[in-house]
């Protein structure tokens, strides 16, 4: 059984984001509210998402702009503390994503018991954070050294906030990445958080990877989840479940429940 199937079963999962508030040391950190506020807001979002019936959640430091490629250990440590505080409340599989540092994500997964990670582990990009080089050989070896071969590795193949310097078409890069880096699933993203990738890209990647799970990573909305699920093997969703569909707002329980209603129809 693959790690992906072990975590998500045979369904096309809806993986919902718990976007943590800015962490200590980052420019937008709320020093007055402190870590207690980060825990409290994450708890509210987690409860709303689980009540809506999502299949899994993923904790991410989306608010830690500008992002780092080698993340400050304070960020990873704080994420571990927050997840530890919420761990008794989590009733679905959960994953972690430390933007944009695969090794930190692996360490965080090992420390918290997370079932999967999402990261950029392949490719070469010109990005808002500077030159961005995938380190495909390192994360999986690190995962295994930490005794967590069971952690599912979800690789984002079309990096947000970046332009690939690899001239190969995305389906060719996807096929090559699966052959050389053996991820458990691949993700197709839009240009930035909350923006969808063109359906042609999703279709092209799935066409060359019929036996590998391919998920839509950004921009899936209530009105598009049906179309996405006709092609993809699941999705990761954040912005669409927020108040007014705004990435930086809290989760809207009603929007989350409606999204899951439409997802169940699409899966049926």
Secondary structure, 3 states (H helix, E strand, C coil): CCHHHHHHCCCCEEEEEEECCCCCCCCCCCCCCHHHHHHHHHHHHHHHHHHHCCCEEEEECCCCCCCCCCCCHHHHHHHHHHHHHHHHHCCCEEEEECCCCHHHHHHHHHHHCCCEEEECCCCEEEECCEEEECCHHHHHHHHHHCCCCCCEEEEECCCCCEEECCCCCHHHHHHHHHHHHCCCEEEECCCCCCCCCCHHHHHHHHHHCCCCEEEECCCCCCCCHHHHHCCCCEEEECHHHEHHHCCCCCECHHHHHHHHHHHHHHHC
